[in-house]
């Protein structure tokens, strides 16, 4: 919904409509416009609201035709200011055909609330696995399809800041990293980052160190600028949304890279595409002092925790990692769910989390 698209209301004389009702309708409309325009100023302005987070879906035909349809209907039944899909519109082993992306676009545009998106490694990095496909070409296609305007997708739209420098690699040469976005709603600043699984494009079928280096520089700059803007706006909190699980410590070798939690150096011998970003993020989180959240998908394991430590091994109390639900196609629609985040800039922790188990997608335990 754009403020400039207000439809003219025509009233007949002596309609008898209550002026109090008119006033309430107007205030509700203005509040919605301010939230969806994403430019509310300052700490606590505009009141509490809810957003929706999801990702790593769909990976199978039943998820595409049943699970995601149920999920979107569930989101649309609730009052959300915006939603974000944190990447992976398909499995990493499936073909990167145009239909995958156009299907994803149709999902996002069927959401009633503004719908933001950040690419996943299955959408472009892993496309090198299939002969005839190029990871950079697929990322360029996503930039054209999903990020051609400074607005979100969805039935209503929210304006976003778009990263223009430094440039990222593209098939035809350096190009703006238009997938990196930023917006502020009612005293809280949000940003998406193109950070990928598959070692952030440093491993798997066709590693691309040059592409990684340029995009990593852009991601770090966007992170630092987001904290700068949050400070300038006096935002109560920041939230980043990306695809990759970078690993924060040595506790979860089955789902993420293993690293020294103090130095942030990876210790499992694989190419480390995340250390420089994590070092920069930690520095900014400590300086910001207020709540900072990193949302990701990638390892398909819903969790909310505090795995980030400082250089002395002390837990960063103001940092929260959120991993959204993700594909488990062996169980049909099982885990095709989403996360509602209640946001209140006037509260101490700002964010409160409610997992949304979609009734139609329950498998092991049917809906009561």
C-alpha positions as a Markdown table, in Angstrom:
| # | Residue | x | y | z |
|---|---|---|---|---|
| 1 | Unk | 0.0 | 0.0 | 0.0 |
| 2 | Unk | 1.5 | 3.3 | -1.0 |
| 3 | Unk | 0.4 | 6.5 | 0.7 |
| 4 | Unk | 0.0 | 8.1 | -2.7 |
| 5 | Unk | -2.5 | 5.5 | -3.8 |
| 6 | Unk | -5.4 | 6.5 | -1.4 |
| 7 | Unk | -8.7 | 5.9 | -3.1 |
| 8 | Unk | -11.1 | 8.8 | -3.1 |
| 9 | Unk | -14.1 | 8.1 | -0.9 |
| 10 | Unk | -17.4 | 9.4 | -2.0 |
| 11 | Unk | -20.1 | 10.1 | 0.5 |
| 12 | Unk | -23.7 | 10.9 | -0.1 |
| 13 | Unk | -25.2 | 13.7 | 1.8 |
| 14 | Unk | -27.1 | 12.9 | 4.9 |
| 15 | Unk | -25.7 | 9.3 | 4.9 |
| 16 | Unk | -25.9 | 9.3 | 8.6 |
| 17 | Unk | -22.5 | 7.7 | 8.9 |
| 18 | Unk | -21.1 | 8.3 | 12.4 |
| 19 | Unk | -18.3 | 10.8 | 12.5 |
| 20 | Unk | -16.6 | 8.7 | 15.2 |
| 21 | Unk | -16.5 | 5.7 | 12.9 |
| 22 | Unk | -15.1 | 7.8 | 10.1 |
| 23 | Unk | -12.3 | 9.1 | 12.4 |
| 24 | Unk | -11.4 | 5.6 | 13.5 |
| 25 | Unk | -11.3 | 4.3 | 10.0 |
| 26 | Unk | -9.0 | 7.2 | 8.9 |
| 27 | Unk | -6.6 | 6.6 | 11.9 |
| 28 | Unk | -6.5 | 2.9 | 11.1 |
| 29 | Unk | -5.7 | 3.6 | 7.5 |
| 30 | Unk | -3.0 | 6.1 | 8.3 |
| 31 | Unk | -1.4 | 3.8 | 10.8 |
| 32 | Unk | -1.3 | 1.0 | 8.2 |
| 33 | Unk | 0.2 | 3.3 | 5.6 |
| 34 | Unk | 3.0 | 4.5 | 8.0 |
| 35 | Unk | 3.9 | 0.9 | 8.9 |
| 36 | Unk | 3.9 | -0.3 | 5.3 |
| 37 | Unk | 5.8 | 2.7 | 4.1 |
| 38 | Unk | 8.5 | 1.6 | 6.5 |
| 39 | Unk | 9.8 | 5.0 | 7.5 |
| 40 | Unk | 8.4 | 5.5 | 11.1 |
| 41 | Unk | 10.8 | 7.7 | 13.0 |
| 42 | Unk | 12.3 | 7.1 | 16.4 |
| 43 | Unk | 12.0 | 4.8 | 19.4 |
| 44 | Unk | 8.6 | 3.4 | 20.1 |
| 45 | Unk | 6.6 | 5.4 | 17.6 |
| 46 | Unk | 3.5 | 3.7 | 16.1 |
| 47 | Unk | 3.1 | 0.9 | 18.7 |
| 48 | Unk | 3.5 | -2.8 | 18.5 |
| 49 | Unk | 3.0 | -5.0 | 15.4 |
| 50 | Unk | 3.7 | -8.5 | 14.1 |
| 51 | Unk | 5.9 | -9.8 | 11.2 |
| 52 | Unk | 6.2 | -13.2 | 9.6 |
| 53 | Unk | 9.4 | -15.2 | 8.9 |
| 54 | Unk | 9.8 | -18.3 | 6.7 |
| 55 | Unk | 12.2 | -20.0 | 4.3 |
| 56 | Unk | 13.8 | -23.1 | 2.9 |
| 57 | Unk | 10.5 | -23.9 | 1.1 |
| 58 | Unk | 9.3 | -25.6 | -1.0 |
| 59 | Unk | 11.5 | -28.6 | -1.7 |
| 60 | Unk | 8.9 | -31.0 | -3.0 |
| 61 | Unk | 5.7 | -31.2 | -5.1 |
| 62 | Unk | 3.5 | -31.7 | -2.0 |
| 63 | Unk | 5.2 | -28.8 | -0.3 |
| 64 | Unk | 4.7 | -26.7 | -3.4 |
| 65 | Unk | 1.1 | -27.5 | -4.0 |
| 66 | Unk | -0.2 | -28.2 | -0.4 |
| 67 | Unk | 2.2 | -27.1 | 2.3 |
| 68 | Unk | 3.2 | -23.6 | 1.1 |
| 69 | Unk | -0.4 | -22.9 | 0.1 |
| 70 | Unk | -1.6 | -23.7 | 3.6 |
| 71 | Unk | 1.3 | -21.6 | 5.1 |
| 72 | Unk | 0.5 | -18.6 | 3.0 |
| 73 | Unk | -3.2 | -18.8 | 3.8 |
| 74 | Unk | -2.3 | -19.0 | 7.5 |
| 75 | Unk | -0.1 | -15.9 | 7.2 |
| 76 | Unk | -2.8 | -14.0 | 5.3 |
| 77 | Unk | -5.3 | -14.8 | 8.1 |
| 78 | Unk | -3.2 | -12.8 | 10.5 |
| 79 | Unk | -2.4 | -9.1 | 10.7 |
| 80 | Unk | 1.2 | -8.8 | 9.7 |
| 81 | Unk | 3.0 | -5.6 | 8.8 |
| 82 | Unk | 5.4 | -7.5 | 6.5 |
| 83 | Unk | 6.9 | -11.0 | 5.9 |
| 84 | Unk | 10.4 | -12.2 | 4.9 |
| 85 | Unk | 11.4 | -15.4 | 3.1 |
| 86 | Unk | 15.1 | -16.1 | 4.0 |
| 87 | Unk | 16.0 | -18.0 | 0.8 |
| 88 | Unk | 16.0 | -21.4 | -0.9 |
| 89 | Unk | 12.9 | -21.7 | -3.1 |
| 90 | Unk | 13.9 | -25.2 | -4.0 |
| 91 | Unk | 16.2 | -28.1 | -3.0 |
| 92 | Unk | 19.9 | -27.8 | -3.9 |
| 93 | Unk | 19.8 | -30.9 | -6.1 |
| 94 | Unk | 16.9 | -29.8 | -8.3 |
| 95 | Unk | 17.2 | -28.0 | -11.6 |
| 96 | Unk | 17.3 | -24.2 | -11.6 |
| 97 | Unk | 14.5 | -23.8 | -14.2 |
| 98 | Unk | 12.7 | -20.6 | -14.7 |
| 99 | Unk | 9.5 | -22.1 | -13.3 |
| 100 | Unk | 11.1 | -22.4 | -9.9 |
| 101 | Unk | 11.6 | -18.6 | -9.7 |
| 102 | Unk | 8.3 | -17.7 | -11.2 |
| 103 | Unk | 6.6 | -20.0 | -8.8 |
| 104 | Unk | 8.4 | -18.3 | -5.9 |
| 105 | Unk | 7.4 | -14.9 | -7.2 |
| 106 | Unk | 3.8 | -16.0 | -7.3 |
| 107 | Unk | 4.0 | -17.2 | -3.7 |
| 108 | Unk | 5.4 | -13.9 | -2.5 |
| 109 | Unk | 2.9 | -11.9 | -4.5 |
| 110 | Unk | 0.1 | -13.9 | -3.0 |
| 111 | Unk | 1.0 | -12.7 | 0.5 |
| 112 | Unk | -1.4 | -9.9 | 1.7 |
| 113 | Unk | 1.4 | -8.1 | 3.7 |
| 114 | Unk | 4.5 | -6.7 | 2.0 |
| 115 | Unk | 6.8 | -9.6 | 1.2 |
| 116 | Unk | 10.6 | -9.3 | 1.4 |
| 117 | Unk | 13.0 | -12.0 | 0.1 |
| 118 | Unk | 16.7 | -12.7 | 0.2 |
| 119 | Unk | 18.3 | -15.3 | -2.1 |
| 120 | Unk | 19.4 | -18.7 | -0.9 |
| 121 | Unk | 22.3 | -20.9 | -2.1 |
| 122 | Unk | 20.0 | -23.4 | -3.6 |
| 123 | Unk | 18.6 | -20.6 | -5.8 |
| 124 | Unk | 21.9 | -19.7 | -7.4 |
| 125 | Unk | 25.2 | -20.9 | -5.8 |
| 126 | Unk | 24.3 | -24.6 | -6.1 |
| 127 | Unk | 23.0 | -24.2 | -9.7 |
| 128 | Unk | 26.6 | -24.9 | -10.9 |
| 129 | Unk | 25.8 | -28.5 | -10.0 |
| 130 | Unk | 23.7 | -28.9 | -13.1 |
| 131 | Unk | 25.4 | -28.7 | -16.5 |
| 132 | Unk | 24.2 | -25.7 | -18.5 |
| 133 | Unk | 23.5 | -23.5 | -15.5 |
| 134 | Unk | 25.7 | -20.8 | -14.1 |
| 135 | Unk | 25.5 | -19.5 | -10.5 |
| 136 | Unk | 26.1 | -15.9 | -11.5 |
| 137 | Unk | 23.6 | -16.1 | -14.3 |
| 138 | Unk | 20.9 | -17.4 | -11.9 |
| 139 | Unk | 21.7 | -14.7 | -9.4 |
| 140 | Unk | 21.4 | -12.1 | -12.1 |
| 141 | Unk | 18.0 | -13.6 | -13.0 |
| 142 | Unk | 16.9 | -13.3 | -9.4 |
| 143 | Unk | 18.0 | -9.7 | -9.3 |
| 144 | Unk | 15.9 | -8.9 | -12.3 |
| 145 | Unk | 12.9 | -10.9 | -11.2 |
| 146 | Unk | 12.6 | -10.1 | -7.5 |
| 147 | Unk | 14.6 | -6.9 | -7.0 |
| 148 | Unk | 13.8 | -4.7 | -10.0 |
| 149 | Unk | 12.2 | -1.9 | -7.9 |
| 150 | Unk | 12.9 | -0.4 | -4.4 |
| 151 | Unk | 9.7 | -2.0 | -3.1 |
| 152 | Unk | 8.9 | -5.3 | -1.6 |
| 153 | Unk | 6.7 | -7.9 | -3.3 |
| 154 | Unk | 3.3 | -8.8 | -1.9 |
| 155 | Unk | -0.2 | -7.5 | -2.4 |
| 156 | Unk | 0.8 | -4.4 | -0.4 |
| 157 | Unk | 4.3 | -2.9 | -0.8 |
| 158 | Unk | 6.8 | -1.4 | 1.5 |
| 159 | Unk | 9.6 | 0.9 | 0.3 |
| 160 | Unk | 13.2 | -0.3 | 1.0 |
| 161 | Unk | 16.6 | 1.2 | 0.8 |
| 162 | Unk | 18.7 | -0.6 | -1.9 |
| 163 | Unk | 22.5 | -1.1 | -1.7 |
| 164 | Unk | 24.2 | 0.5 | -4.7 |
| 165 | Unk | 27.9 | 0.4 | -3.6 |
| 166 | Unk | 30.2 | -1.4 | -3.4 |
| 167 | Unk | 29.4 | -3.5 | -6.4 |
| 168 | Unk | 28.8 | -7.2 | -6.7 |
| 169 | Unk | 29.9 | -9.4 | -9.6 |
| 170 | Unk | 27.5 | -10.2 | -12.3 |
| 171 | Unk | 27.6 | -12.0 | -15.7 |
| 172 | Unk | 28.1 | -8.8 | -17.6 |
| 173 | Unk | 30.5 | -7.3 | -15.0 |
| 174 | Unk | 30.1 | -5.5 | -11.7 |
| 175 | Unk | 26.5 | -4.7 | -10.7 |
| 176 | Unk | 24.7 | -3.1 | -7.7 |
| 177 | Unk | 23.9 | -5.6 | -5.0 |
| 178 | Unk | 20.2 | -4.9 | -5.3 |
| 179 | Unk | 19.2 | -7.9 | -3.2 |
| 180 | Unk | 20.6 | -6.2 | -0.1 |
| 181 | Unk | 17.7 | -4.1 | 1.4 |
| 182 | Unk | 17.0 | -2.1 | 4.5 |
| 183 | Unk | 13.8 | -0.6 | 6.0 |
| 184 | Unk | 12.6 | 0.8 | 9.3 |
| 185 | Unk | 9.2 | 0.3 | 10.9 |
| 186 | Unk | 8.1 | 1.9 | 14.1 |
| 187 | Unk | 11.5 | 2.3 | 15.6 |
| 188 | Unk | 13.1 | -0.9 | 14.5 |
| 189 | Unk | 15.5 | -1.3 | 11.6 |
| 190 | Unk | 15.6 | -4.4 | 9.3 |
| 191 | Unk | 18.1 | -5.5 | 6.6 |
| 192 | Unk | 18.6 | -8.4 | 4.3 |
| 193 | Unk | 22.1 | -9.7 | 3.4 |
| 194 | Unk | 23.1 | -12.0 | 0.6 |
| 195 | Unk | 25.1 | -14.5 | 2.7 |
| 196 | Unk | 25.0 | -18.1 | 1.5 |
| 197 | Unk | 25.4 | -21.7 | 2.5 |
| 198 | Unk | 27.9 | -23.8 | 0.6 |
| 199 | Unk | 30.7 | -21.9 | 2.4 |
| 200 | Unk | 29.3 | -18.7 | 1.0 |
| 201 | Unk | 30.4 | -19.8 | -2.5 |
| 202 | Unk | 33.9 | -20.9 | -1.5 |
| 203 | Unk | 33.2 | -24.6 | -1.8 |
| 204 | Unk | 30.8 | -27.1 | -3.5 |
| 205 | Unk | 30.9 | -27.6 | -7.3 |
| 206 | Unk | 32.4 | -24.4 | -8.6 |
| 207 | Unk | 33.8 | -22.2 | -5.9 |
| 208 | Unk | 34.2 | -18.5 | -6.9 |
| 209 | Unk | 36.6 | -16.7 | -4.6 |
| 210 | Unk | 36.4 | -13.4 | -6.6 |
| 211 | Unk | 32.6 | -13.4 | -6.4 |
| 212 | Unk | 32.7 | -14.2 | -2.7 |
| 213 | Unk | 35.3 | -11.4 | -1.9 |
| 214 | Unk | 33.3 | -8.7 | -3.6 |
| 215 | Unk | 29.9 | -9.7 | -2.2 |
| 216 | Unk | 31.4 | -10.3 | 1.3 |
| 217 | Unk | 32.8 | -6.7 | 1.2 |
| 218 | Unk | 29.3 | -5.5 | 0.2 |
| 219 | Unk | 27.6 | -7.5 | 3.0 |
| 220 | Unk | 30.0 | -6.2 | 5.6 |
| 221 | Unk | 29.5 | -2.6 | 4.4 |
| 222 | Unk | 25.7 | -3.0 | 4.4 |
| 223 | Unk | 25.9 | -4.4 | 8.0 |
| 224 | Unk | 27.9 | -1.5 | 9.3 |
| 225 | Unk | 25.7 | 1.0 | 7.5 |
| 226 | Unk | 22.6 | -0.6 | 8.9 |
| 227 | Unk | 23.9 | -0.1 | 12.4 |
| 228 | Unk | 24.8 | 3.5 | 11.5 |
| 229 | Unk | 21.3 | 4.2 | 10.3 |
| 230 | Unk | 19.8 | 2.5 | 13.3 |
| 231 | Unk | 21.8 | 4.8 | 15.6 |
| 232 | Unk | 20.9 | 7.8 | 13.6 |
| 233 | Unk | 17.2 | 6.9 | 13.8 |
| 234 | Unk | 17.5 | 6.0 | 17.5 |
| 235 | Unk | 16.1 | 2.6 | 16.6 |
| 236 | Unk | 15.3 | 0.3 | 19.5 |
| 237 | Unk | 16.7 | -2.8 | 17.7 |
| 238 | Unk | 18.0 | -4.2 | 14.5 |
| 239 | Unk | 17.2 | -7.4 | 12.7 |
| 240 | Unk | 19.2 | -9.0 | 9.8 |
| 241 | Unk | 17.7 | -11.7 | 7.6 |
| 242 | Unk | 19.9 | -13.9 | 5.5 |
| 243 | Unk | 20.1 | -17.5 | 4.3 |
| 244 | Unk | 23.4 | -18.9 | 5.7 |
| 245 | Unk | 24.0 | -20.5 | 9.1 |
| 246 | Unk | 27.6 | -19.3 | 9.6 |
| 247 | Unk | 28.2 | -21.2 | 12.8 |
| 248 | Unk | 28.9 | -19.3 | 15.9 |
| 249 | Unk | 30.8 | -21.9 | 18.1 |
| 250 | Unk | 31.8 | -25.6 | 18.3 |
| 251 | Unk | 28.6 | -27.1 | 19.5 |
| 252 | Unk | 26.7 | -28.1 | 16.4 |
| 253 | Unk | 28.8 | -29.9 | 13.8 |
| 254 | Unk | 25.8 | -31.5 | 12.2 |
| 255 | Unk | 24.2 | -28.2 | 11.2 |
| 256 | Unk | 26.9 | -25.5 | 10.9 |
| 257 | Unk | 30.6 | -24.8 | 10.5 |
| 258 | Unk | 32.6 | -25.4 | 13.6 |
| 259 | Unk | 34.5 | -22.4 | 14.9 |
| 260 | Unk | 36.4 | -21.1 | 17.9 |
| 261 | Unk | 33.8 | -18.9 | 19.5 |
| 262 | Unk | 36.4 | -16.4 | 20.8 |
| 263 | Unk | 38.5 | -15.9 | 17.6 |
| 264 | Unk | 35.6 | -16.9 | 15.3 |
| 265 | Unk | 38.1 | -18.9 | 13.2 |
| 266 | Unk | 36.7 | -22.0 | 11.6 |
| 267 | Unk | 38.3 | -25.2 | 13.0 |
| 268 | Unk | 36.9 | -28.0 | 10.8 |
| 269 | Unk | 39.3 | -27.5 | 7.8 |
| 270 | Unk | 36.7 | -26.3 | 5.3 |
| 271 | Unk | 36.9 | -23.0 | 3.5 |
| 272 | Unk | 35.6 | -20.2 | 5.8 |
| 273 | Unk | 33.3 | -17.8 | 4.0 |
| 274 | Unk | 31.9 | -16.3 | 7.2 |
| 275 | Unk | 34.7 | -15.2 | 9.6 |
| 276 | Unk | 35.2 | -11.7 | 8.3 |
| 277 | Unk | 31.5 | -11.1 | 8.4 |
| 278 | Unk | 31.1 | -12.5 | 11.9 |
| 279 | Unk | 34.0 | -10.4 | 13.3 |
| 280 | Unk | 32.4 | -7.2 | 11.8 |
| 281 | Unk | 29.0 | -8.2 | 13.1 |
| 282 | Unk | 30.3 | -8.9 | 16.6 |
| 283 | Unk | 32.0 | -5.5 | 16.8 |
| 284 | Unk | 28.8 | -3.7 | 15.8 |
| 285 | Unk | 26.6 | -5.7 | 18.1 |
| 286 | Unk | 28.8 | -4.9 | 21.1 |
| 287 | Unk | 28.9 | -1.2 | 20.2 |
| 288 | Unk | 25.1 | -1.0 | 19.5 |
| 289 | Unk | 24.2 | -2.4 | 23.0 |
| 290 | Unk | 20.5 | -2.7 | 22.1 |
| 291 | Unk | 18.9 | -5.9 | 20.8 |
| 292 | Unk | 20.3 | -7.3 | 17.6 |
| 293 | Unk | 19.0 | -10.4 | 15.8 |
| 294 | Unk | 20.4 | -12.5 | 13.0 |
| 295 | Unk | 17.7 | -14.6 | 11.2 |
| 296 | Unk | 18.7 | -17.4 | 8.9 |
| 297 | Unk | 17.6 | -20.7 | 7.4 |
| 298 | Unk | 20.0 | -23.1 | 5.7 |
| 299 | Unk | 20.1 | -26.0 | 8.2 |
| 300 | Unk | 16.4 | -26.5 | 8.5 |
| 301 | Unk | 16.2 | -26.6 | 12.3 |
| 302 | Unk | 13.9 | -24.2 | 14.1 |
| 303 | Unk | 15.6 | -22.6 | 17.0 |
| 304 | Unk | 16.1 | -19.4 | 18.9 |
| 305 | Unk | 19.2 | -19.0 | 21.0 |
| 306 | Unk | 22.2 | -16.9 | 22.0 |
| 307 | Unk | 25.3 | -18.6 | 20.6 |
| 308 | Unk | 27.5 | -15.4 | 20.0 |
| 309 | Unk | 30.4 | -14.9 | 22.5 |
| 310 | Unk | 32.8 | -12.0 | 22.8 |
| 311 | Unk | 36.6 | -12.3 | 22.5 |
| 312 | Unk | 36.8 | -13.3 | 26.2 |
| 313 | Unk | 34.2 | -16.0 | 25.9 |
| 314 | Unk | 31.3 | -14.0 | 27.5 |
| 315 | Unk | 27.9 | -14.3 | 26.0 |
| 316 | Unk | 26.6 | -11.3 | 24.0 |
| 317 | Unk | 23.3 | -10.7 | 26.0 |
| 318 | Unk | 21.9 | -8.4 | 23.3 |
| 319 | Unk | 22.3 | -10.8 | 20.4 |
| 320 | Unk | 19.8 | -13.5 | 19.3 |
| 321 | Unk | 20.0 | -16.0 | 16.6 |
| 322 | Unk | 16.8 | -17.1 | 15.0 |
| 323 | Unk | 16.6 | -20.0 | 12.6 |
| 324 | Unk | 13.3 | -20.5 | 10.7 |
| 325 | Unk | 11.5 | -23.7 | 10.0 |
| 326 | Unk | 12.7 | -25.5 | 6.8 |
| 327 | Unk | 12.2 | -28.5 | 4.5 |
| 328 | Unk | 11.9 | -32.0 | 5.7 |
| 329 | Unk | 10.4 | -33.4 | 2.5 |
| 330 | Unk | 10.7 | -37.0 | 3.7 |
| 331 | Unk | 7.8 | -36.1 | 6.0 |
| 332 | Unk | 5.6 | -34.4 | 3.4 |
| 333 | Unk | 4.4 | -31.1 | 4.8 |
| 334 | Unk | 6.0 | -31.7 | 8.2 |
| 335 | Unk | 7.9 | -28.5 | 9.3 |
| 336 | Unk | 6.2 | -26.3 | 6.7 |
| 337 | Unk | 5.5 | -23.7 | 9.3 |
| 338 | Unk | 6.4 | -20.1 | 10.0 |
| 339 | Unk | 7.5 | -17.8 | 12.8 |
| 340 | Unk | 5.5 | -14.8 | 14.0 |
| 341 | Unk | 7.6 | -12.1 | 15.7 |
| 342 | Unk | 5.8 | -9.6 | 17.9 |
| 343 | Unk | 7.7 | -6.3 | 17.8 |
| 344 | Unk | 7.4 | -3.5 | 20.4 |
| 345 | Unk | 10.1 | -0.9 | 20.4 |
| 346 | Unk | 8.9 | 0.4 | 23.8 |
| 347 | Unk | 9.6 | -3.0 | 25.4 |
| 348 | Unk | 13.0 | -4.0 | 26.9 |
| 349 | Unk | 13.8 | -6.9 | 24.5 |
| 350 | Unk | 11.7 | -5.5 | 21.6 |
| 351 | Unk | 11.2 | -8.9 | 20.0 |
| 352 | Unk | 8.9 | -11.8 | 21.2 |
| 353 | Unk | 8.6 | -15.0 | 19.2 |
| 354 | Unk | 5.6 | -17.3 | 18.5 |
| 355 | Unk | 6.1 | -20.3 | 16.3 |
| 356 | Unk | 3.1 | -20.8 | 14.0 |
| 357 | Unk | 2.4 | -24.5 | 13.5 |
| 358 | Unk | 0.1 | -24.5 | 10.4 |
| 359 | Unk | -2.9 | -26.7 | 11.2 |
| 360 | Unk | -3.2 | -28.2 | 7.7 |
| 361 | Unk | 0.6 | -29.1 | 7.7 |
| 362 | Unk | 0.7 | -31.1 | 10.9 |
| 363 | Unk | 1.8 | -34.7 | 10.2 |
| 364 | Unk | 2.9 | -36.6 | 13.3 |
| 365 | Unk | 0.2 | -35.1 | 15.6 |
| 366 | Unk | -3.0 | -34.1 | 13.7 |
| 367 | Unk | -4.6 | -30.8 | 14.6 |
| 368 | Unk | -6.9 | -31.0 | 17.6 |
